[in-house]
Amino acid sequence: MKRAVVLLSGGLDSATVLAYALARKYEVYTVSFDYGQSHRVELKRSAALSENSGAMKHFEVKLDPRPFQNSALTGRAGVPVGRNLDEMGAGIAPTYVPARNTVFLSFGLAFGEELGARDIFIGVNSLDYSGYPDCRPQFIDAFEKTANLGTSAADGGEPFVIHAPLLTMTKARIVALGTELGVDYSQTVSCYQADEEGRACGLCDACQLRRDGFIQAGIEDPTSYR
């Protein structure tokens, strides 16, 4: 059985990717990150999702929050609410966390070398209307090349593969896929302003995209809203 590292945030997308990797018979190790995010309930949900899925082990990495202070997700600025799709797609959203996926994938890569896992899974989606530069296909392709130039793979070791299976999927398709794979979306948190119990605001970009995904998929939304 091949080993894989899955980056897990506790949200809809990463939970779907976790189920996707497990369905492909990988021995999975999950990693989540505490970077000072305000919606800290996602860390609890990540650990629970990993344990309940049957993953081999879950790692929570605590990062120095100082490089991420200007993001709305760390509480330094207001999270935008009530925006339409055109507004969401206009430039980089204030919820962008500087170089977050670069940092996360670097840790995933290091865990992969340590664990003998050459497959790294991440739940990025380029159709999420957020304009995040580290969720684009070019970034994923470039990081995979970097991974194979800066690790033991460069000296004849087995190459690393960065898997982003949701990259070009609509939110509706992601919801449908996860439902097919048996994901319990009631246990996931996507909201940028979720309370300590994981209840969503229903107004931020993440909430609106998630809700529209369930509607378009024709699947009942199990999200708990405040």
C-alpha positions as CSV (number, residue, x, y, z in Angstrom):
1,M,0.0,0.0,0.0
2,K,1.4,3.4,-1.0
3,R,1.6,6.1,1.5
4,A,0.2,9.6,1.0
5,V,0.2,12.9,2.9
6,V,-3.1,14.8,2.8
7,L,-3.2,18.5,3.8
8,L,-6.4,18.8,5.9
9,S,-8.2,22.1,6.9
10,G,-11.4,20.6,8.1
11,G,-13.4,22.2,5.3
12,L,-15.5,20.8,2.5
13,D,-12.7,20.6,-0.1
14,S,-10.0,19.0,2.0
15,A,-12.5,16.5,3.5
16,T,-13.3,15.4,0.0
17,V,-9.7,15.1,-1.0
18,L,-9.1,12.9,2.1
19,A,-11.9,10.6,1.1
20,Y,-10.6,10.6,-2.5
21,A,-7.1,9.5,-1.4
22,L,-8.5,6.8,0.9
23,A,-10.7,5.5,-1.8
24,R,-7.6,5.0,-3.9
25,K,-6.2,2.7,-1.2
26,Y,-3.5,5.0,0.0
27,E,-2.2,4.7,3.6
28,V,-2.9,8.3,4.6
29,Y,-1.2,10.7,7.0
30,T,-3.0,14.0,7.5
31,V,-1.5,17.4,8.4
32,S,-3.2,20.6,9.5
33,F,-1.8,24.0,10.4
34,D,-2.4,26.4,13.3
35,Y,-1.3,29.7,11.8
36,G,-3.3,32.0,14.1
37,Q,-6.6,31.7,12.1
38,S,-9.7,33.1,13.8
39,H,-11.9,30.2,12.9
40,R,-9.9,27.8,15.1
41,V,-12.7,25.3,15.2
42,E,-11.3,24.0,11.9
43,L,-8.4,22.5,13.8
44,K,-10.7,20.4,15.9
45,R,-12.7,19.3,12.9
46,S,-9.5,18.4,11.0
47,A,-8.4,16.1,13.8
48,A,-11.8,14.5,14.1
49,L,-12.1,14.0,10.3
50,S,-8.7,12.3,10.2
51,E,-9.5,10.0,13.1
52,N,-13.0,9.1,11.9
53,S,-11.7,8.4,8.4
54,G,-9.2,5.8,9.4
55,A,-6.1,7.8,8.5
56,M,-2.9,6.4,10.0
57,K,-2.0,9.5,12.0
58,H,-2.8,13.2,12.2
59,F,-0.2,15.9,12.7
60,E,-1.0,19.5,13.7
61,V,1.7,21.9,12.9
62,K,1.9,25.2,14.9
63,L,3.3,28.0,12.8
64,D,4.6,31.4,13.9
65,P,1.6,33.6,13.1
66,R,3.5,36.8,12.5
67,P,4.0,36.4,8.7
68,F,0.2,36.1,8.3
69,Q,-1.1,39.1,10.2
70,N,-2.5,41.1,7.3
71,S,-5.0,38.4,6.3
72,A,-8.7,38.8,7.2
73,L,-8.5,35.1,8.4
74,T,-6.3,36.1,11.3
75,G,-8.7,38.8,12.5
76,R,-6.7,41.8,11.4
77,A,-9.3,43.0,8.9
78,G,-13.0,42.3,8.4
79,V,-14.0,39.2,6.5
80,P,-16.0,40.4,3.5
81,V,-19.7,39.4,3.5
82,G,-22.6,39.5,1.1
83,R,-20.5,39.6,-2.1
84,N,-21.6,38.4,-5.4
85,L,-19.5,36.2,-7.8
86,D,-18.2,39.2,-9.7
87,E,-17.0,40.9,-6.5
88,M,-15.4,37.6,-5.3
89,G,-13.5,37.3,-8.6
90,A,-12.2,40.8,-8.7
91,G,-8.6,40.6,-7.6
92,I,-7.1,38.8,-4.6
93,A,-9.5,38.5,-1.7
94,P,-8.6,40.0,1.8
95,T,-8.9,36.4,3.1
96,Y,-5.8,35.4,1.2
97,V,-3.1,34.2,3.6
98,P,0.4,35.2,2.3
99,A,2.2,32.2,0.7
100,R,0.0,29.8,2.8
101,N,-0.1,26.9,0.3
102,T,3.6,27.3,-0.4
103,V,4.3,26.9,3.4
104,F,1.7,24.1,3.8
105,L,3.0,22.1,0.8
106,S,6.6,22.5,2.0
107,F,5.7,20.9,5.3
108,G,3.7,18.2,3.5
109,L,6.7,17.5,1.3
110,A,9.0,17.2,4.4
111,F,6.5,14.8,6.1
112,G,6.4,12.9,2.8
113,E,10.2,12.4,2.8
114,E,10.1,11.4,6.5
115,L,7.3,8.9,6.1
116,G,8.3,7.5,2.7
117,A,5.2,9.0,1.1
118,R,5.7,10.4,-2.5
119,D,2.1,11.5,-3.0
120,I,0.9,14.8,-1.5
121,F,-2.7,15.7,-1.7
122,I,-4.1,19.2,-1.4
123,G,-7.7,20.5,-1.8
124,V,-7.1,23.7,-3.8
125,N,-9.7,24.8,-6.3
126,S,-9.0,27.3,-9.1
127,L,-12.8,28.0,-9.7
128,D,-13.4,29.2,-6.1
129,Y,-13.7,32.9,-7.2
130,S,-11.2,34.0,-4.5
131,G,-8.4,34.9,-6.8
132,Y,-5.8,33.2,-4.6
133,P,-2.6,32.9,-6.6
134,D,-1.6,29.7,-4.8
135,C,-4.7,27.8,-5.9
136,R,-3.9,28.0,-9.6
137,P,-2.7,25.2,-11.8
138,Q,0.5,27.0,-12.6
139,F,1.5,27.1,-9.0
140,I,0.7,23.4,-8.4
141,D,2.8,22.5,-11.4
142,A,5.7,24.7,-10.4
143,F,5.7,23.4,-6.8
144,E,5.8,19.8,-8.0
145,K,8.9,20.6,-10.2
146,T,10.5,22.4,-7.2
147,A,9.7,19.3,-5.0
148,N,11.6,17.1,-7.3
149,L,14.5,19.4,-7.6
150,G,15.0,20.0,-3.9
151,T,14.6,16.6,-2.4
152,S,16.1,13.1,-2.6
153,A,14.1,12.7,-5.8
154,A,16.7,14.9,-7.5
155,D,19.3,12.2,-6.8
156,G,17.4,9.3,-8.3
157,G,14.8,8.8,-5.6
158,E,11.2,8.2,-6.4
159,P,9.6,11.4,-7.7
160,F,7.0,13.3,-5.7
161,V,3.5,13.9,-7.2
162,I,1.4,16.8,-6.0
163,H,-2.3,15.8,-6.3
164,A,-4.9,18.5,-6.6
165,P,-7.9,16.5,-7.8
166,L,-10.4,19.3,-7.2
167,L,-8.4,21.9,-9.1
168,T,-10.9,22.5,-12.0
169,M,-14.1,21.2,-10.4
170,T,-17.1,23.3,-9.7
171,K,-18.3,23.3,-6.0
172,A,-21.3,21.4,-7.1
173,R,-19.1,18.6,-8.6
174,I,-17.0,18.5,-5.5
175,V,-20.1,18.1,-3.3
176,A,-21.4,15.4,-5.6
177,L,-18.0,13.6,-5.5
178,G,-17.7,13.8,-1.8
179,T,-21.3,12.5,-1.3
180,E,-20.4,9.6,-3.6
181,L,-17.4,8.9,-1.4
182,G,-19.4,9.0,1.8
183,V,-18.1,12.3,3.2
184,D,-20.2,13.6,6.2
185,Y,-20.2,17.2,5.3
186,S,-22.0,18.1,8.6
187,Q,-18.7,17.5,10.3
188,T,-16.8,20.0,8.1
189,V,-16.4,23.8,8.5
190,S,-15.9,26.1,5.6
191,C,-17.0,29.4,7.2
192,Y,-14.4,32.1,7.7
193,Q,-16.3,33.3,10.7
194,A,-17.4,30.0,12.3
195,D,-18.1,30.1,16.0
196,E,-16.6,27.7,18.6
197,E,-19.3,25.2,17.8
198,G,-18.6,25.3,14.1
199,R,-21.8,27.2,13.2
200,A,-21.4,29.2,10.0
201,C,-22.3,32.8,9.3
202,G,-23.9,32.1,6.0
203,L,-22.7,35.4,4.6
204,C,-18.9,35.2,3.9
205,D,-17.6,34.1,0.5
206,A,-16.8,30.6,1.7
207,C,-20.4,30.1,3.0
208,Q,-22.0,31.4,-0.1
209,L,-19.9,29.2,-2.4
210,R,-20.5,26.2,-0.2
211,R,-24.3,26.7,0.0
212,D,-24.5,27.3,-3.8
213,G,-22.6,24.1,-4.4
214,F,-25.1,22.0,-2.5
215,I,-28.0,23.8,-4.2
216,Q,-26.5,23.2,-7.7
217,A,-25.7,19.6,-6.8
218,G,-29.3,19.0,-5.7
219,I,-28.0,17.7,-2.3
220,E,-29.3,18.8,1.0
221,D,-27.0,21.2,2.8
222,P,-26.1,19.8,6.3
223,T,-24.3,22.9,7.4
224,S,-25.1,24.3,10.8
225,Y,-25.8,28.0,10.5
226,R,-26.0,30.6,13.3
